């Protein structure tokens, strides 16, 4: 009967037969001969082998369709439940004290599923259920530990961990490898001589800077020596082990020791280049632990974070950390000077080798490359330096406004928001939409970052706030109003700025429509409609109509753009 089943279904069929006959369950009985268990386990693995052979044959016969490029399992998807049940069966061996048998079984399975076809499809359990895959891998490492002599365990564990490495990120080693904590907690039973092994790992991994060595060294240090050990590790290895600095500060935060966290963060400032990304990460951690009443310290932390990672959310956090207008202007003027200085970006040559976990934190952030200009322009506006902001805007292109990397787009929409909000007026729908999109785009580099930091043992501590689009838009609207209340624009300046915005919109239309970038016609129409809205909000509808007619007359034969412009104006009115 089993032969009549598809190979992928045989293990499930046999399990049902055993249950129906009242035979041994997956955990077996205490009186069972160990050789019977070995035979039974061999049979289960043989069922898996046959199922994978069948899946390989199906994979060869059925290449993926073009729209299935993201399918990393393909025909192997049906094998995954059998992989899971086989590993669970092997795990039962481990639970019953048969570590050597379990280790052998696990390694047979790893060998079977260590396969990938030419389209990248493979029987990877982690694709279907990452948590389950990590559980099985942790049990495998536990079986290796128990089946190995005490003196050989560190090397054996490292080799086994490499064998079950996951697809992840080198900057986050815990996504690549099983942690020491997962090994220790893979079963309720305490591992024998675990403390001895941790001590051995400290010696064995001391000079390693690869992802696995770094992860386990930091974890063993935290387990054995706590925050003192992590701080000593960071001080000793310096820029070569950046994650140890974050660990030490994070653990100080966890222990509510703000003074220790500040001490380590200041030591890191002496170790890393002025605009290394880790400076922002450390400042984020410490800012969550300091007394909000300590405005000077909080402002310094927010300032360091903004200079290192110049995004709109960090600039807003700096503004909100400052209690009075004079301080706000002073800090932001300093920020503009730093962001616009020659060579203001971090030095790429100072990074450690690429394989070092956290190496990307020792050099400049992506924001320094892409959002330096718009961040400086927005800071200048909030500081009341409108002429400086306009100079920065005019150095930028009239294209590329949508990605948050263009100073001209920031100054354009900020000016329209300021002009259309004066004297109790309200910005129009197109202006409001562009405003929200622009300030949110300035934080795009950090849109997916986590709000916590993971210590080597897996515990998490709060690190940063995450600003949503609405929060950013409203926060900057308040900040802009506060800035203008202190340094208002004169009547002549407002007229000059409205004219500047209209010219900027016309130039954007020329760049888009003049070069027939048809997909971008709605964007060009949007900036024209925003200028029209602002003129109307300022009780200057005639100026708005004249500008609108001017743009229409420039592109009489571009019907698609004329249609986009009509739609944008209809939305505005």
VEXDREN-2710 file (C-alpha; in Angstrom, 1 decimal):
% VEXDREN-2710
k/r/px/py/pz
1/UNK/0.0/0.0/0.0
2/UNK/2.8/2.4/0.8
3/UNK/4.3/1.7/-2.6
4/UNK/1.1/3.0/-4.2
5/UNK/1.5/6.4/-2.5
6/UNK/3.4/9.3/-3.9
7/UNK/6.8/9.4/-2.3
8/UNK/6.0/12.7/-0.6
9/UNK/3.0/11.1/1.1
10/UNK/4.5/7.9/2.3
11/UNK/5.8/9.1/5.7
12/UNK/2.4/10.5/6.6
13/UNK/0.7/7.3/5.4
14/UNK/3.1/5.1/7.5
15/UNK/2.5/7.3/10.5
16/UNK/-1.2/6.8/10.3
17/UNK/-0.7/3.1/10.0
18/UNK/1.4/3.1/13.2
19/UNK/-1.2/5.1/15.1
20/UNK/-4.0/2.8/13.9
21/UNK/-2.1/-0.3/15.0
22/UNK/-1.3/1.2/18.4
23/UNK/2.4/0.9/17.7
24/UNK/5.2/3.0/19.0
25/UNK/4.6/6.7/18.7
26/UNK/7.1/9.3/17.5
27/UNK/8.8/9.3/20.9
28/UNK/9.0/5.6/21.2
29/UNK/8.9/3.5/24.4
30/UNK/11.4/3.0/27.1
31/UNK/11.6/-0.7/26.4
32/UNK/12.3/-0.4/22.7
33/UNK/15.5/-1.8/21.3
34/UNK/17.8/1.1/20.1
35/UNK/18.5/-0.8/16.9
36/UNK/14.7/-0.7/16.2
37/UNK/14.8/3.1/16.5
38/UNK/17.8/3.2/14.1
39/UNK/15.9/1.1/11.6
40/UNK/12.8/3.2/11.9
41/UNK/14.7/6.4/11.5
42/UNK/16.5/5.0/8.5
43/UNK/13.1/4.2/7.0
44/UNK/11.9/7.8/7.6
45/UNK/15.0/9.3/6.0
46/UNK/14.7/6.9/3.1
47/UNK/11.1/8.2/2.5
48/UNK/12.4/11.7/2.4
49/UNK/15.2/10.7/0.0
50/UNK/12.7/9.2/-2.4
51/UNK/10.4/12.3/-2.2
52/UNK/13.3/14.6/-2.9
53/UNK/14.4/12.5/-5.9
54/UNK/10.8/12.7/-7.2
55/UNK/10.8/16.5/-6.7
56/UNK/14.1/16.9/-8.4
57/UNK/12.7/15.0/-11.4
58/UNK/9.6/17.2/-11.4
59/UNK/11.8/20.3/-11.2
60/UNK/13.8/19.2/-14.3
61/UNK/10.6/18.6/-16.2
62/UNK/8.7/21.8/-15.2
63/UNK/10.9/24.9/-15.4
64/UNK/9.2/28.0/-13.8
65/UNK/7.0/30.4/-15.8
66/UNK/8.3/33.9/-16.3
67/UNK/5.9/35.2/-13.6
68/UNK/7.2/32.7/-11.1
69/UNK/10.7/34.2/-10.7
70/UNK/10.2/34.8/-7.0
71/UNK/9.2/31.2/-6.4
72/UNK/12.2/29.7/-4.5
73/UNK/10.5/26.4/-3.7
74/UNK/8.7/25.3/-6.9
75/UNK/8.1/21.6/-6.9
76/UNK/10.0/21.3/-3.6
77/UNK/7.1/23.0/-1.8
78/UNK/5.3/19.7/-1.4
79/UNK/8.4/18.2/0.2
80/UNK/8.7/20.7/2.9
81/UNK/6.1/19.1/5.3
82/UNK/8.0/15.8/5.0
83/UNK/11.3/17.6/5.7
84/UNK/9.7/19.1/8.8
85/UNK/8.2/15.9/10.1
86/UNK/11.5/14.0/9.4
87/UNK/13.5/16.6/11.4
88/UNK/10.9/16.4/14.2
89/UNK/11.3/12.7/14.3
90/UNK/15.1/13.1/14.6
91/UNK/14.5/15.6/17.3
92/UNK/12.6/13.0/19.3
93/UNK/15.8/10.9/19.2
94/UNK/17.6/13.8/20.8
95/UNK/15.0/14.2/23.5
96/UNK/15.4/10.5/24.4
97/UNK/19.1/10.9/24.9
98/UNK/20.3/9.4/21.7
99/UNK/22.5/12.4/20.7
100/UNK/24.8/10.5/18.3
101/UNK/21.9/8.9/16.5
102/UNK/20.2/12.3/16.2
103/UNK/23.3/14.0/14.9
104/UNK/23.8/11.4/12.2
105/UNK/20.1/11.7/11.2
106/UNK/20.3/15.5/11.0
107/UNK/23.4/15.4/8.9
108/UNK/21.8/13.0/6.5
109/UNK/18.9/15.4/6.1
110/UNK/21.1/18.4/5.6
111/UNK/23.0/16.4/2.9
112/UNK/19.7/15.6/1.2
113/UNK/18.3/19.1/1.1
114/UNK/21.6/20.7/0.2
115/UNK/20.5/21.1/-3.4
116/UNK/19.4/24.0/-5.7
117/UNK/18.3/23.8/-9.3
118/UNK/19.4/26.2/-12.0
119/UNK/16.4/28.4/-11.2
120/UNK/17.4/28.8/-7.5
121/UNK/14.6/26.5/-6.3
122/UNK/15.5/24.2/-3.3
123/UNK/13.8/22.3/-0.5
124/UNK/14.5/25.0/2.1
125/UNK/12.3/24.9/5.2
126/UNK/13.3/28.4/6.1
127/UNK/11.5/29.7/3.0
128/UNK/8.2/28.2/4.3
129/UNK/8.6/28.5/8.1
130/UNK/11.8/30.4/9.3
131/UNK/11.1/29.9/13.0
132/UNK/10.6/26.2/12.5
133/UNK/13.8/26.0/10.5
134/UNK/15.7/27.7/13.3
135/UNK/14.3/25.3/15.9
136/UNK/15.5/22.3/14.0
137/UNK/18.9/23.8/13.4
138/UNK/19.3/24.7/17.1
139/UNK/18.4/21.0/18.0
140/UNK/21.0/19.8/15.5
141/UNK/23.7/22.0/17.1
142/UNK/22.6/20.7/20.5
143/UNK/23.1/17.1/19.2
144/UNK/26.5/18.0/18.0
145/UNK/27.3/19.5/21.4
146/UNK/26.2/16.4/23.3
147/UNK/27.9/14.0/20.9
148/UNK/31.3/15.7/21.1
149/UNK/34.0/15.6/23.7
150/UNK/34.3/18.6/26.0
151/UNK/37.6/19.9/24.6
152/UNK/36.4/19.6/20.9
153/UNK/33.0/21.3/21.3
154/UNK/33.9/24.9/20.2
155/UNK/35.3/23.8/16.9
156/UNK/32.6/21.2/16.3
157/UNK/29.8/23.8/17.1
158/UNK/31.4/26.3/14.7
159/UNK/31.6/23.8/11.9
160/UNK/28.0/22.6/12.5
161/UNK/26.7/26.2/12.6
162/UNK/28.3/26.9/9.2
163/UNK/26.6/23.8/7.8
164/UNK/23.1/25.2/8.7
165/UNK/23.8/28.8/7.8
166/UNK/20.7/30.7/6.7
167/UNK/20.1/33.3/4.1
168/UNK/20.4/36.6/5.9
169/UNK/22.5/39.8/6.2
170/UNK/26.2/39.9/7.2
171/UNK/25.5/43.1/9.2
172/UNK/23.0/41.1/11.3
173/UNK/24.8/37.8/12.1
174/UNK/21.8/36.5/14.1
175/UNK/19.9/36.2/10.8
176/UNK/22.6/34.0/9.4
177/UNK/23.4/31.7/12.3
178/UNK/21.8/30.1/15.3
179/UNK/22.6/32.0/18.5
180/UNK/24.2/30.4/21.6
181/UNK/21.0/31.1/23.4
182/UNK/18.9/29.2/20.9
183/UNK/21.2/26.2/21.4
184/UNK/21.0/26.4/25.2
185/UNK/17.2/26.7/25.1
186/UNK/16.4/24.2/22.4
187/UNK/15.4/21.8/25.2
188/UNK/14.3/22.2/28.8
189/UNK/17.3/20.1/29.9
190/UNK/20.4/22.0/30.9
191/UNK/23.4/21.4/28.7
192/UNK/26.3/19.8/30.7
193/UNK/29.4/22.0/31.1
194/UNK/27.8/24.8/29.2
195/UNK/29.7/27.4/31.2
196/UNK/33.0/25.7/30.4
197/UNK/32.2/25.7/26.7
198/UNK/31.4/29.5/26.8
199/UNK/34.8/30.0/28.4
200/UNK/36.4/27.9/25.6
201/UNK/34.6/29.9/23.0
202/UNK/36.0/33.2/24.4
203/UNK/39.5/31.9/23.7
204/UNK/38.7/30.2/20.4
205/UNK/36.9/33.2/18.9
206/UNK/39.0/36.1/20.3
207/UNK/40.7/36.9/17.0
208/UNK/37.8/36.2/14.7
209/UNK/35.8/39.0/13.0
210/UNK/33.7/36.9/10.6
211/UNK/29.9/37.0/11.2
212/UNK/29.7/33.7/13.2
213/UNK/32.8/34.3/15.3
214/UNK/31.7/37.9/16.1
215/UNK/28.2/36.9/17.0
216/UNK/29.2/34.0/19.3
217/UNK/32.1/35.9/20.9
218/UNK/29.8/38.8/21.8
219/UNK/27.2/36.4/23.1
220/UNK/29.6/34.4/25.2
221/UNK/31.1/37.6/26.5
222/UNK/27.7/38.9/27.6
223/UNK/26.8/35.6/29.2
224/UNK/30.0/35.3/31.1
225/UNK/31.0/38.8/31.9
226/UNK/28.0/41.1/31.3
227/UNK/28.4/44.8/30.5
228/UNK/31.9/45.0/31.8
229/UNK/33.0/42.3/29.4
230/UNK/31.2/43.8/26.4
231/UNK/32.7/47.3/27.1
232/UNK/36.2/45.8/27.5
233/UNK/35.7/43.9/24.2
234/UNK/34.6/47.1/22.4
235/UNK/37.5/49.2/23.8
236/UNK/40.0/46.4/22.9
237/UNK/39.0/45.9/19.3
238/UNK/37.8/49.4/18.6
239/UNK/36.6/50.1/15.1
240/UNK/37.1/46.4/14.1
241/UNK/34.2/45.3/16.2
242/UNK/31.5/47.9/15.9
243/UNK/28.6/45.8/17.1
244/UNK/30.3/45.3/20.5
245/UNK/29.9/49.1/21.1
246/UNK/26.2/48.9/20.4
247/UNK/25.9/45.8/22.7
248/UNK/27.6/47.6/25.6
249/UNK/25.5/50.7/25.3
250/UNK/22.4/48.6/24.8
251/UNK/23.1/46.5/27.9
252/UNK/23.7/49.7/29.9
253/UNK/20.3/50.9/28.7
254/UNK/18.7/47.6/29.7
255/UNK/20.1/48.0/33.2
256/UNK/18.9/51.6/33.3
257/UNK/22.4/52.8/33.7
258/UNK/22.3/56.0/31.7
259/UNK/25.6/57.3/33.0
260/UNK/27.4/54.1/31.8
261/UNK/25.7/54.3/28.4
262/UNK/26.8/57.9/28.0
263/UNK/30.3/57.0/29.0
264/UNK/30.6/54.2/26.4
265/UNK/28.9/56.4/23.7
266/UNK/31.5/59.2/24.3
267/UNK/34.3/56.7/24.1
268/UNK/32.9/55.5/20.8
269/UNK/32.9/59.1/19.5
270/UNK/36.7/59.1/20.1
271/UNK/37.1/55.8/18.3
272/UNK/35.0/56.2/15.1
273/UNK/35.2/58.9/12.4
274/UNK/33.0/62.0/12.9
275/UNK/30.3/61.0/10.5
276/UNK/30.4/57.2/10.8
277/UNK/26.9/55.8/10.8
278/UNK/27.4/54.0/14.2
279/UNK/27.4/57.4/15.8
280/UNK/23.8/57.8/14.9
281/UNK/22.9/54.3/16.1
282/UNK/24.6/54.9/19.5
283/UNK/23.0/58.3/19.9
284/UNK/19.6/56.8/19.2
285/UNK/20.1/54.2/22.0
286/UNK/21.3/56.8/24.5
287/UNK/18.6/59.3/23.7
288/UNK/16.0/56.8/24.8
289/UNK/17.6/56.5/28.2
290/UNK/18.5/60.1/29.2
291/UNK/16.3/62.4/31.2
292/UNK/14.1/64.4/28.8
293/UNK/14.8/67.4/31.0
294/UNK/18.5/67.3/30.2
295/UNK/17.9/69.4/27.0
296/UNK/21.6/70.0/26.3
297/UNK/22.5/66.3/26.3
298/UNK/19.4/65.3/24.3
299/UNK/20.1/68.1/21.7
300/UNK/23.7/66.9/21.4
301/UNK/22.6/63.3/20.8
302/UNK/19.9/64.3/18.2
303/UNK/22.4/66.6/16.5
304/UNK/25.1/63.9/16.2
305/UNK/22.5/61.5/14.9
306/UNK/21.3/64.0/12.3
307/UNK/24.7/65.0/11.0
308/UNK/25.6/61.3/10.7
309/UNK/22.3/60.2/9.1
310/UNK/20.7/63.4/7.6
311/UNK/17.1/62.4/7.2
312/UNK/13.9/64.4/7.7
313/UNK/12.8/62.3/10.7
314/UNK/16.1/62.9/12.5
315/UNK/15.9/66.7/11.8
316/UNK/12.4/66.8/13.2
317/UNK/13.6/64.9/16.3
318/UNK/16.4/67.5/16.7
319/UNK/14.0/70.4/16.4
320/UNK/11.6/68.9/18.9
321/UNK/14.4/68.3/21.4
322/UNK/15.2/72.0/21.6
323/UNK/13.2/74.1/23.9
324/UNK/13.5/77.6/22.6
325/UNK/13.7/79.4/19.2
326/UNK/17.3/80.7/19.7
327/UNK/18.6/77.3/20.4
328/UNK/16.8/75.8/17.5
329/UNK/18.2/78.4/15.1
330/UNK/21.8/78.0/16.5
331/UNK/21.9/74.3/16.3
332/UNK/20.4/74.2/12.8
333/UNK/22.7/76.9/11.5
334/UNK/25.6/74.7/12.7
335/UNK/24.1/71.7/11.0
336/UNK/23.8/73.5/7.7
337/UNK/27.5/74.5/7.9
338/UNK/28.6/71.0/8.5
339/UNK/26.3/69.4/5.9
340/UNK/27.4/71.8/3.2
341/UNK/31.1/71.9/4.0
342/UNK/33.5/70.3/1.4
343/UNK/34.3/66.7/2.3
344/UNK/31.4/66.6/4.7
345/UNK/30.6/63.0/3.8
346/UNK/32.3/60.2/5.7
347/UNK/35.4/58.6/4.5
348/UNK/34.7/55.2/2.8
349/UNK/38.4/54.2/3.2
350/UNK/37.9/53.9/7.0
351/UNK/35.6/51.0/6.8
352/UNK/36.8/47.6/8.0
353/UNK/36.8/44.7/5.6
354/UNK/33.4/44.0/4.1
355/UNK/32.9/40.7/5.9
356/UNK/33.1/42.2/9.3
357/UNK/29.6/42.4/11.0
358/UNK/28.6/46.0/11.3
359/UNK/31.3/47.2/8.8
360/UNK/28.7/49.4/7.1
361/UNK/28.3/51.3/10.4
362/UNK/31.8/52.6/10.4
363/UNK/31.5/54.6/7.2
364/UNK/29.0/57.1/5.9
365/UNK/25.3/56.3/5.8
366/UNK/23.4/56.1/2.5
367/UNK/21.6/59.3/3.7
368/UNK/24.9/61.2/3.5
369/UNK/25.1/60.3/-0.2
370/UNK/21.5/60.9/-1.1
371/UNK/19.8/63.3/1.3
372/UNK/22.6/65.5/2.4
373/UNK/21.5/68.4/0.2
374/UNK/17.7/68.4/0.9
375/UNK/18.4/67.9/4.7
376/UNK/20.7/71.0/4.7
377/UNK/18.1/73.0/2.8
378/UNK/15.3/72.1/5.1
379/UNK/17.4/72.9/8.1
380/UNK/18.3/76.3/6.6
381/UNK/14.6/77.0/6.2
382/UNK/13.8/76.1/9.8
383/UNK/16.7/78.2/10.9
384/UNK/15.3/81.2/9.0
385/UNK/18.0/81.2/6.4
386/UNK/15.7/81.4/3.4
387/UNK/18.2/82.9/1.0
388/UNK/20.7/80.1/1.9
389/UNK/18.0/77.5/1.3
390/UNK/17.3/79.0/-2.1
391/UNK/20.9/78.9/-3.1
392/UNK/21.1/75.2/-2.2
393/UNK/17.9/74.6/-4.2
394/UNK/19.2/76.3/-7.3
395/UNK/22.3/74.1/-7.2
396/UNK/19.9/71.1/-7.7
397/UNK/18.2/69.8/-10.8
398/UNK/14.6/70.4/-11.8
399/UNK/14.2/66.6/-12.2
400/UNK/14.5/63.8/-9.7
401/UNK/12.1/65.4/-7.1
402/UNK/10.3/62.3/-6.2
403/UNK/13.0/60.3/-4.3
404/UNK/13.7/62.7/-1.5
405/UNK/17.2/63.4/-2.8
406/UNK/16.6/66.9/-4.3
407/UNK/17.0/70.1/-2.4
408/UNK/14.9/72.0/-4.9
409/UNK/11.9/69.9/-4.2
410/UNK/12.2/70.5/-0.5
411/UNK/12.5/74.3/-0.8
412/UNK/9.8/74.5/-3.4
413/UNK/7.1/72.7/-1.4
414/UNK/8.2/74.3/1.9
415/UNK/7.9/77.7/0.4
416/UNK/4.4/77.0/-0.9
417/UNK/3.3/75.6/2.5
418/UNK/4.6/78.8/4.2
419/UNK/2.9/81.1/1.7
420/UNK/-0.4/79.3/1.6
421/UNK/-0.6/79.0/5.4
422/UNK/-0.1/82.7/6.2
423/UNK/-2.9/84.8/7.7
424/UNK/-5.0/81.8/8.7
425/UNK/-5.3/80.4/5.1
426/UNK/-5.1/76.7/4.4
427/UNK/-2.9/74.9/1.8
428/UNK/-4.8/73.3/-1.0
429/UNK/-5.1/69.5/-1.5
430/UNK/-2.3/69.2/-4.1
431/UNK/0.1/71.3/-2.0
432/UNK/-0.7/69.2/1.1
433/UNK/-0.2/66.0/-0.9
434/UNK/3.2/67.1/-2.2
435/UNK/4.2/68.3/1.3
436/UNK/3.5/64.9/2.9
437/UNK/5.2/63.0/0.1
438/UNK/8.3/65.2/0.2
439/UNK/9.0/65.2/3.9
440/UNK/8.3/61.4/4.0
441/UNK/10.7/60.8/1.1
442/UNK/13.4/62.4/3.1
443/UNK/13.2/59.6/5.6
444/UNK/13.1/56.8/3.0
445/UNK/16.4/55.3/4.0
446/UNK/15.1/54.5/7.4
447/UNK/11.5/53.5/6.5
448/UNK/12.1/49.8/7.2
449/UNK/14.4/50.0/10.2
450/UNK/13.5/48.3/13.4
451/UNK/12.7/50.4/16.5
452/UNK/14.7/48.2/18.8
453/UNK/18.2/46.9/19.0
454/UNK/18.9/43.1/19.5
455/UNK/21.5/42.2/22.1
456/UNK/23.7/39.1/21.4
457/UNK/21.4/37.0/23.7
458/UNK/18.4/38.0/21.6
459/UNK/16.8/40.4/24.1
460/UNK/15.8/43.7/22.7
461/UNK/16.1/47.3/24.0
462/UNK/14.3/50.4/22.6
463/UNK/16.5/52.4/20.2
464/UNK/14.5/54.8/18.0
465/UNK/11.1/56.2/17.2
466/UNK/9.6/55.7/13.8
467/UNK/7.9/58.6/12.2
468/UNK/5.0/57.9/9.9
469/UNK/4.0/60.1/6.9
470/UNK/1.3/61.9/8.8
471/UNK/3.5/62.5/11.9
472/UNK/6.3/63.9/9.7
473/UNK/3.9/66.1/7.7
474/UNK/2.2/67.5/10.8
475/UNK/5.4/67.8/12.8
476/UNK/7.1/69.9/10.0
477/UNK/4.0/72.0/9.5
478/UNK/4.2/73.0/13.2
479/UNK/8.0/73.5/13.0
480/UNK/7.7/75.7/9.9
481/UNK/5.0/77.8/11.6
482/UNK/7.1/78.2/14.7
483/UNK/10.1/79.2/12.7
484/UNK/8.1/81.8/10.7
485/UNK/6.6/83.2/13.9
486/UNK/10.1/84.0/15.0
487/UNK/11.5/85.1/11.6
488/UNK/8.5/86.0/9.4
489/UNK/8.8/86.8/5.7
490/UNK/8.1/90.3/4.6
491/UNK/5.5/91.2/2.0
492/UNK/8.2/91.7/-0.6
493/UNK/9.8/88.4/0.3
494/UNK/6.6/86.5/-0.1
495/UNK/6.0/87.9/-3.6
496/UNK/9.6/87.0/-4.5
497/UNK/9.1/83.5/-3.2
498/UNK/5.9/82.9/-5.0
499/UNK/7.5/84.0/-8.3
500/UNK/10.5/81.7/-7.6
501/UNK/8.2/78.8/-7.0
502/UNK/6.4/79.4/-10.3
503/UNK/9.7/79.6/-12.2
504/UNK/10.8/76.4/-10.5
505/UNK/7.5/74.7/-11.5
506/UNK/7.9/76.0/-15.1
507/UNK/11.5/74.6/-15.2
508/UNK/10.2/71.2/-14.0
509/UNK/7.6/71.2/-16.7
510/UNK/10.3/72.0/-19.3
511/UNK/12.5/69.1/-18.0
512/UNK/9.6/66.6/-18.0
513/UNK/7.2/67.7/-20.8
514/UNK/9.9/69.2/-23.0
515/UNK/11.7/65.8/-23.0
516/UNK/8.5/63.8/-23.3
517/UNK/8.8/61.9/-20.0
518/UNK/5.2/60.9/-20.3
519/UNK/4.9/58.9/-17.2
520/UNK/6.0/61.9/-15.2
521/UNK/3.4/64.3/-16.7
522/UNK/1.2/64.0/-13.6
523/UNK/4.1/65.1/-11.5
524/UNK/4.7/68.2/-13.6
525/UNK/1.0/69.0/-13.5
526/UNK/1.0/68.6/-9.8
527/UNK/3.6/71.3/-9.1
528/UNK/1.8/73.7/-11.4
529/UNK/-1.5/73.0/-9.6
530/UNK/0.2/73.6/-6.2
531/UNK/1.4/77.0/-7.4
532/UNK/-2.1/77.8/-8.6
533/UNK/-3.5/76.7/-5.2
534/UNK/-1.1/78.9/-3.3
535/UNK/-1.9/82.0/-5.4
536/UNK/-5.6/81.4/-4.7
537/UNK/-4.9/80.9/-1.0
538/UNK/-3.2/84.3/-0.9
539/UNK/-6.2/85.9/-2.6
540/UNK/-4.3/86.3/-5.8
541/UNK/-6.4/84.1/-8.2
542/UNK/-5.5/86.3/-11.2
543/UNK/-1.8/85.5/-10.7
544/UNK/-2.7/81.9/-10.5
545/UNK/-4.7/81.9/-13.6
546/UNK/-2.0/83.8/-15.5
547/UNK/0.6/81.2/-14.5
548/UNK/-1.7/78.4/-15.5
549/UNK/-2.4/79.9/-18.9
550/UNK/1.3/80.4/-19.4
551/UNK/2.1/76.8/-18.9
552/UNK/-0.8/75.6/-21.0
553/UNK/0.3/77.9/-23.9
554/UNK/3.8/76.4/-23.8
555/UNK/2.7/72.9/-24.6
556/UNK/-0.4/73.2/-26.8
557/UNK/0.3/69.9/-28.7
558/UNK/1.0/67.8/-25.7
559/UNK/-2.5/66.4/-25.2
560/UNK/-1.4/64.0/-22.5
561/UNK/0.1/66.7/-20.4
562/UNK/-2.9/69.0/-20.9
563/UNK/-5.2/66.2/-19.7
564/UNK/-2.9/65.6/-16.6
565/UNK/-3.0/69.4/-15.9
566/UNK/-6.8/69.5/-16.1
567/UNK/-7.1/66.6/-13.7
568/UNK/-4.7/68.2/-11.3
569/UNK/-6.5/71.5/-11.3
570/UNK/-9.9/69.7/-10.9
571/UNK/-8.5/68.0/-7.8
572/UNK/-7.3/71.4/-6.5
573/UNK/-10.7/73.1/-6.9
END
